[in-house]
Each structure stands twice: as C-alpha cells, then as structure tokens.
C-alpha cells in the first residue's frame, strides 16, 4: 500500500492512502491544520523576540478582576510585558491593572505564573511602547551608573490608597493615591483639578503641579513627617 510522507511545521506525518484522491485531500487538510497551528504560535514567539526585558526594581500596586488590590515589586520589564512579585496571584488570562512607580498605569493579562508572582503582558499603543522603552532605558542606566534619584524623597505606597480630595471650591471627590513621599503624591482620579490650584489631600494642603497620564501630581505646601504621612493624607 503506498504511503505519503509530509513534514509541516516540524511534524512528520505518514498517511496511509486508500486512493490517490483521498490521499491528496487528506494531505491537504493536514497541511492546512499544521500551518494553522504554526500561525497560532508565531505571535507569542515574535513578541518575545521584539522586546528585550531589563532588570528593574520598581514598587507598584495592582488590581485583579475581582477588584482585590495588592502591593507588588517589578523584577523585570519590557515595553511588551513584565514580571512581578506579588502576594495575590490570579489565573492565566486574567486582566490586571497596575500602577508602577516611575511608569504609571499599565494594563494587560497574566501570561504565566512564576515563583511568588506572575508575568503579564502590557497592552499599549506604539506611542506608549516608545515611551515605556525610554523610561526603561533611563531606569536601567540609572541602576548601572548609580545615578541619583530624580525626586527629593523616596516614594512609598500607602496601605490604604483611597483618599478624599477637596478642591478650591469646596468640591470633594474620592481619589486613589498611586504613590507618595514626604513632599508630594501622584493621584489617580476621574477629574483633574486645574494646574497650580490648591487642594486638600486628606488634611494635607497641596498644589497641583503637573498632569499625569492617569491623573495628576501634587506638591505638599509643607513637608510631611514620615510617622504621620499616611494618616494625614487618608484622613476624612
């Protein structure tokens, strides 16, 4: 009985032919299936080759689909993905929203589980990827060259990131503290107050100094004490 040998996408197939017509149809069908399988695995491989990850040590906070929030530490990152150490681990495919020191807000999905954490993709436009690449280059060079931090005080993550912001006109709105220091804070909120306007974050008087992609930055009028910082900015 004649046989037909076909090698497609590294799969060696031996097809027993009942008739030449059936053999051609079967071979074509198998070839199409193998090529479809090959196409399905190419994007992931191309994605891994396109972006080179760099080792970084960034603090952040992330939220899982069930709205649970956890602190995290980024251990490596590229414009297309990152790996982080985290206490709360979701499932592969879960959507994650994270706020990272120096980087800001990133979104993506969990791609694999690692020891004490997980890896996730980063969904971004080409423009955002270029910005991420520049930020990661600076962070990598800062660590290699031991460059000084570009902020006056270390940034920290509050245990409770939810706070109350009071605007100049007395309007109050709930906001999320992305990170903070003794001299200021990065805030995520639906509405951005005008630049240079005065606000109260909790009971701390502050000035809006610049807009961020996901919110705005505040500079405290008076430098705060480390012992009372979190209680002051989250006071209601």
C-alpha positions, 0 to 999 in steps of 0.5 A: 500500500503506498504511503505519503510522507509530509513534514509541516511545521516540524511534524512528520506525518505518514498517511496511509492512502486508500486512493490517490484522491483521498490521499491528496485531500487528506494531505491537504487538510493536514497541511492546512491544520499544521500551518494553522497551528504554526500561525497560532504560535508565531505571535507569542514567539515574535513578541518575545523576540521584539522586546528585550526585558531589563532588570528593574526594581520598581514598587507598584500596586495592582488590581485583579478582576475581582477588584482585590488590590495588592502591593507588588515589586517589578523584577523585570520589564519590557515595553511588551510585558513584565514580571512581578512579585506579588502576594495575590496571584490570579489565573492565566488570562486574567486582566490586571491593572497596575500602577508602577512607580516611575511608569504609571498605569499599565494594563494587560493579562497574566501570561504565566505564573512564576515563583511568588508572582506572575508575568503579564503582558502590557497592552499599549499603543506604539506611542506608549511602547516608545515611551515605556522603552525610554523610561526603561532605558533611563531606569536601567542606566540609572541602576548601572551608573548609580545615578541619583534619584530624580525626586527629593524623597523616596516614594512609598505606597500607602496601605490604604490608597483611597483618599478624599480630595477637596478642591478650591471650591469646596468640591470633594471627590474620592481619589486613589493615591498611586504613590507618595513621599514626604513632599508630594503624591501622584493621584489617580482620579476621574477629574483633574483639578486645574494646574497650580490650584490648591487642594486638600489631600486628606488634611494635607494642603497641596498644589497641583503641579503637573498632569499625569497620564492617569491623573495628576501630581501634587506638591505638599505646601509643607513637608510631611513627617514620615510617622504621620504621612499616611494618616494625614493624607487618608484622613476624612 
